[in-house]
Amino acid sequence: MRLRRVLAIVGVVVLLLCTVCAGAGVWIWNAQVISTADQVDFTRPLAVPPLAPSRMVDGRRVFDLKAQAGEHDFGRGATPTWGFNGGFLGPTLRAARGEQVVVNVTNALDQTTTVHWHGMHLPAEADGGPHQLVQPGRAWSPTWKVDQPAATLWYHPHLHGETAGHVYRGLAGMFLVDDPATSVDALPHEYGVDDIPLIVQDKKFDGDGELDDSSSFLGGVGVLGDTVAVNGTVGPYLDVTTERVRLRLLNGSNARSYEFGFPDGRRFALVGTDGGLLEAAYDLDRIMLSPGERAEIVVTVKAGERTVLRSYPQALETGLLGDRFTGGADTLDILQLRAAGTLAPRPAVPQRLVAVPKLNRADAVRQRPFTLSGHAINGKQMDMTRVDAAPERGSVEIWKVVNNDGTPHNFHIHDVQFQVLTQGGAAPPPQLSGWKDTVYLPPNVTFELIMRFSDYADADTPYMFHCHVLYHEDAGMMGQFVVVPPGGQPGVIDHASHLAHAGH
């Protein structure tokens, strides 16, 4: 009888524990999904980053940027933040192809930072990666000739091991390249009127209303926020005064991917990706962007209507658990478009846009494999003194890139714009048909990327390649390459020398 009582008590305890565990599991499962659909009060006009002033000095276009501490109102009062030339984010830099630019970067923070020109083709010494440090109270003035098609680029810090925190606090901005030969006048192009930059970022806050950059629970990708800020504006609306509006979308988040679309299913024209306009406009109702990616879309509106740019659950393809714990199941309202009662006319989007010269597989002199797993690429974590590849100047290469660990990863290459030859052995979809510098990698799908290493050779100063999920980048999922002269060999990466000459 005593044994029966003990067994009965044990059974009850086990049943209670199972019930508690099941309930906790259900709570954890449900707590991982965020939906703000139809829950956002769009009460704040969208802030449009100002165009950075510039001046011509000795035939060069000169910009000034100062990284500084400040504060920003996300609707919770004054939150401590960082910004360029202000409290949060930075101005939009704009230059034309063929111009020699100088950017005077001053660091007014109390810690070292860098400024990387994401998507820009430029000498390695001006790239702003982890070797081009700017110490507190110092300045750095990179200069280069802008020589690439019209495109939507951006800038942000690239400090080894600390990029995520610097970007999350607010150090980022857009850099637009103009080029009449690779732009289309029929597209909306009046900045701030019918041509609108949208820096989309997710944020979360602690009990004091300050930014919380703690990692997401079980996600393994870093911070995932429940509040969306567009150009720093929470709950933004855009007054649209033209029949068509061009939205330059930048996923400026640390880890979250977005699947942009509209609740009424309206279609829009995808006209450009990371490195410039496409050959043809593509009619879509959704476009997915992983961290660092850009897309230019043209949306048609009717007089007096309102609609919402929304991010829908996306197929990260990391499995049911993986997608759910890394933001793939979330639905987030981004921006409300408010069309005026009378709209200024704008031309229809041309079907044909610009010529995009195709790189030829037969011209590739080498193929290189890159496997992303854990926090490493090809089994190696970032080493500031190691050269992982040394392509020759002028050469064409194919990089075969695969994510094989079941976690969301993407792949960004500095200096070059590449083309996607194949995705899983097949031709890429339309949204991957143009120039790219960042691409999302669904697990176990091999991407063949083809690129040309033109113009600049520096055997001693590296560019980076890495996952642009910033938590992964900081944890070591990054490598280095140098471009060498034909027949040349890589030099020695002397990081101590870079440290000694950080800023001037």
Secondary structure, DSSP 8 states (H G I E B T S, - for coil): -HHHHHHHHHHHHHHHHHHHHHHHHHHHHHHT--B-TTT----EE-----B--EEEETTEEEEEEEEEEEEEESSSSEEEEEEESSSSB--BEEEETT-EEEEEEEE-SSS-B--EEET----GGGS-STTS-B-TT-EE--EEE--S-SEEEEEE---TTTHHHHHHHT--EEEEEE-GGG--TTS---BTTTEEEEEEEEE-B-TTS-B-----TTTSSS---SEEEETTEESEEEEEEESEEEEEEEE--SS--EEEE-TT---EEEEEETTEEEEEEEEES-EEE-TT-EEEEEEE--TT-EEEEEE------SHHHHHHHTTTT-BEEEEEEEEEEEEE------SB--------GGGEEEEEEEEEETTEETTB---TT---B--BTT-EEEEEEEE-SSS-EEEEESS--BEEEEETTB---GGGSS-BSEEEE-BT--EEEEEE--S---TTS-EEEE-SSHHHHHHT-EEEE--B-TT-------HHHHHHTS--
